[in-house]
């Protein structure tokens, strides 16, 4: 199950122009996601994705590492148990949703946010762009996670 996600994340990093940067991906239980969400966002419930950037960057700009050890975008925690439960309820394909959720997390690592409508629009456009590239490479038909969420 990890190989398709790894390939998708490599393609998404390439679409973002960030192939040289490492990304940590952690598949996490509801219990871990709830603890992290509470600790960092003060929301004591599980969630689908949490991103922890290595660099603070303006949306749309790549980090400017000063040394080899700084070629790191950060870590993405994917709430696989949460995502699986949602997919059972909606009938969506788990692997597709996992890939789209990873794309969303990558955008957060690169400074994109969705707290305001303009931020949401910017993030939605970036997610659509990189997923379109992935769709072109794989023949899939993935859409952004943020569709209709603002």
MARKOL-280977 format. One record per residue (C-alpha): residue number from 0; y negated, x negated, z negated. Coordinates in Angstrom, 1 decimal. Example, Ala and Ser with C-alpha at 12.3 -4.5 7.8 and 13.67 -1.06 7.14 Angstrom:
2
+-----+--------+--------+--------+
: num :      v :      u :      w :
+-----+--------+--------+--------+
:   0 :    4.5 :  -12.3 :   -7.8 :
:   1 :    1.1 :  -13.7 :   -7.1 :
+-----+--------+--------+--------+
end
This chain:
150
+-----+--------+--------+--------+
: num :      v :      u :      w :
+-----+--------+--------+--------+
:   0 :    0.0 :    0.0 :    0.0 :
:   1 :   -2.4 :   -2.9 :   -0.6 :
:   2 :   -2.1 :   -4.5 :    2.8 :
:   3 :   -3.8 :   -1.7 :    4.7 :
:   4 :   -6.6 :   -1.6 :    2.2 :
:   5 :   -7.0 :   -5.3 :    2.3 :
:   6 :   -7.2 :   -5.2 :    6.2 :
:   7 :   -9.7 :   -2.4 :    6.0 :
:   8 :  -12.0 :   -4.2 :    3.5 :
:   9 :  -11.9 :   -7.3 :    5.7 :
:  10 :  -13.0 :   -5.2 :    8.7 :
:  11 :  -15.7 :   -3.5 :    6.6 :
:  12 :  -17.0 :   -6.9 :    5.3 :
:  13 :  -17.2 :   -8.0 :    9.0 :
:  14 :  -19.1 :   -4.9 :    9.9 :
:  15 :  -21.6 :   -5.7 :    7.1 :
:  16 :  -21.9 :   -9.3 :    8.3 :
:  17 :  -20.4 :  -10.4 :    5.0 :
:  18 :  -17.1 :  -11.9 :    6.1 :
:  19 :  -17.8 :  -15.2 :    4.3 :
:  20 :  -18.2 :  -13.5 :    1.0 :
:  21 :  -15.4 :  -12.7 :   -1.5 :
:  22 :  -14.9 :   -9.3 :   -3.0 :
:  23 :  -12.8 :   -8.4 :   -6.0 :
:  24 :  -10.9 :   -5.2 :   -5.7 :
:  25 :   -9.2 :   -3.6 :   -8.7 :
:  26 :   -7.1 :   -0.5 :   -8.5 :
:  27 :   -7.6 :    1.2 :  -11.9 :
:  28 :   -6.2 :    4.1 :  -14.0 :
:  29 :   -8.3 :    7.0 :  -15.2 :
:  30 :   -8.3 :    5.5 :  -18.7 :
:  31 :   -9.9 :    2.2 :  -17.5 :
:  32 :  -12.3 :    4.0 :  -15.2 :
:  33 :  -13.4 :    6.2 :  -18.1 :
:  34 :  -14.0 :    3.2 :  -20.4 :
:  35 :  -16.0 :    1.3 :  -17.7 :
:  36 :  -18.0 :    4.4 :  -16.7 :
:  37 :  -18.8 :    5.0 :  -20.4 :
:  38 :  -19.7 :    1.4 :  -21.1 :
:  39 :  -21.9 :    0.8 :  -18.0 :
:  40 :  -23.2 :    4.2 :  -17.0 :
:  41 :  -22.9 :    6.2 :  -20.3 :
:  42 :  -20.7 :    8.8 :  -18.6 :
:  43 :  -17.5 :    9.1 :  -20.6 :
:  44 :  -15.3 :   10.4 :  -17.8 :
:  45 :  -13.2 :    8.8 :  -15.1 :
:  46 :  -14.7 :    8.3 :  -11.6 :
:  47 :  -13.6 :    7.2 :   -8.1 :
:  48 :  -15.5 :    3.9 :   -7.8 :
:  49 :  -17.6 :    1.5 :   -9.8 :
:  50 :  -19.2 :   -1.5 :   -8.3 :
:  51 :  -20.4 :   -4.6 :  -10.1 :
:  52 :  -22.5 :   -6.8 :   -7.9 :
:  53 :  -22.6 :  -10.6 :   -8.3 :
:  54 :  -26.1 :  -10.8 :   -6.7 :
:  55 :  -29.0 :   -8.5 :   -7.0 :
:  56 :  -30.2 :   -7.8 :   -3.5 :
:  57 :  -32.4 :   -5.4 :   -1.6 :
:  58 :  -30.4 :   -2.9 :    0.4 :
:  59 :  -29.7 :   -4.2 :    3.8 :
:  60 :  -30.0 :   -7.9 :    2.9 :
:  61 :  -27.2 :  -10.3 :    2.4 :
:  62 :  -27.2 :  -12.6 :   -0.7 :
:  63 :  -28.4 :  -16.1 :   -0.2 :
:  64 :  -25.9 :  -18.3 :   -2.0 :
:  65 :  -27.0 :  -21.7 :   -3.2 :
:  66 :  -23.5 :  -23.1 :   -3.6 :
:  67 :  -20.0 :  -22.3 :   -2.5 :
:  68 :  -19.2 :  -20.5 :   -5.8 :
:  69 :  -21.9 :  -17.9 :   -5.1 :
:  70 :  -20.2 :  -16.6 :   -1.9 :
:  71 :  -19.1 :  -13.6 :   -3.9 :
:  72 :  -20.3 :  -10.0 :   -3.5 :
:  73 :  -18.9 :   -8.8 :   -6.8 :
:  74 :  -16.1 :   -6.5 :   -7.9 :
:  75 :  -15.2 :   -3.0 :   -6.9 :
:  76 :  -13.0 :   -0.9 :   -9.3 :
:  77 :  -11.2 :    1.9 :   -7.4 :
:  78 :  -10.1 :    4.8 :   -9.5 :
:  79 :   -6.9 :    5.2 :   -7.7 :
:  80 :   -5.5 :    7.8 :  -10.2 :
:  81 :   -8.7 :    9.8 :   -9.9 :
:  82 :   -8.7 :    9.5 :   -6.1 :
:  83 :   -5.1 :   10.5 :   -5.9 :
:  84 :   -5.7 :   13.6 :   -8.1 :
:  85 :   -8.7 :   14.6 :   -5.8 :
:  86 :   -6.6 :   14.1 :   -2.7 :
:  87 :   -3.8 :   16.4 :   -4.1 :
:  88 :   -6.5 :   19.1 :   -4.7 :
:  89 :   -8.2 :   18.7 :   -1.3 :
:  90 :   -5.3 :   17.8 :    0.9 :
:  91 :   -7.1 :   14.7 :    2.2 :
:  92 :   -5.1 :   11.5 :    3.0 :
:  93 :   -5.1 :    9.1 :    0.1 :
:  94 :   -5.3 :    5.9 :    2.2 :
:  95 :   -8.2 :    7.3 :    4.2 :
:  96 :  -10.1 :    8.3 :    1.0 :
:  97 :   -9.3 :    4.9 :   -0.6 :
:  98 :  -10.8 :    3.1 :    2.4 :
:  99 :  -13.9 :    5.3 :    2.5 :
: 100 :  -14.3 :    4.8 :   -1.3 :
: 101 :  -14.0 :    1.0 :   -0.8 :
: 102 :  -16.7 :    1.2 :    1.9 :
: 103 :  -19.0 :    3.1 :   -0.5 :
: 104 :  -18.3 :    0.4 :   -3.2 :
: 105 :  -19.1 :   -2.4 :   -0.7 :
: 106 :  -22.5 :   -0.8 :    0.1 :
: 107 :  -23.3 :   -0.7 :   -3.6 :
: 108 :  -22.5 :   -4.4 :   -3.9 :
: 109 :  -25.1 :   -5.0 :   -1.1 :
: 110 :  -27.9 :   -3.1 :   -2.9 :
: 111 :  -27.5 :    0.4 :   -1.5 :
: 112 :  -28.0 :    3.3 :   -4.0 :
: 113 :  -28.1 :    7.1 :   -3.8 :
: 114 :  -30.3 :    8.1 :   -6.7 :
: 115 :  -33.0 :    9.6 :   -4.5 :
: 116 :  -32.9 :   11.4 :   -1.1 :
: 117 :  -34.3 :    8.4 :    0.8 :
: 118 :  -31.8 :    6.1 :   -0.9 :
: 119 :  -29.0 :    8.5 :   -0.1 :
: 120 :  -30.0 :    8.7 :    3.5 :
: 121 :  -30.2 :    4.9 :    3.8 :
: 122 :  -26.8 :    4.5 :    2.2 :
: 123 :  -25.2 :    7.3 :    4.2 :
: 124 :  -26.4 :    5.6 :    7.5 :
: 125 :  -25.0 :    2.2 :    6.4 :
: 126 :  -21.6 :    3.8 :    5.4 :
: 127 :  -21.5 :    5.7 :    8.7 :
: 128 :  -22.3 :    2.5 :   10.7 :
: 129 :  -19.6 :    0.4 :    9.1 :
: 130 :  -17.0 :    3.2 :    9.1 :
: 131 :  -17.8 :    3.8 :   12.8 :
: 132 :  -16.9 :    0.2 :   13.5 :
: 133 :  -13.7 :    0.5 :   11.5 :
: 134 :  -12.9 :    3.7 :   13.4 :
: 135 :  -13.4 :    1.9 :   16.7 :
: 136 :  -11.1 :   -0.9 :   15.6 :
: 137 :   -8.3 :    1.3 :   14.1 :
: 138 :   -8.6 :    4.6 :   15.9 :
: 139 :   -9.2 :    6.4 :   12.6 :
: 140 :  -11.8 :    9.1 :   12.1 :
: 141 :  -13.3 :    8.2 :    8.7 :
: 142 :  -16.6 :    9.6 :    7.4 :
: 143 :  -18.9 :    8.4 :    4.6 :
: 144 :  -18.1 :    9.3 :    1.0 :
: 145 :  -21.7 :   10.4 :    0.4 :
: 146 :  -21.5 :   13.2 :    3.0 :
: 147 :  -23.1 :   16.2 :    1.4 :
: 148 :  -23.3 :   14.7 :   -2.0 :
: 149 :  -27.1 :   14.5 :   -2.5 :
+-----+--------+--------+--------+
end
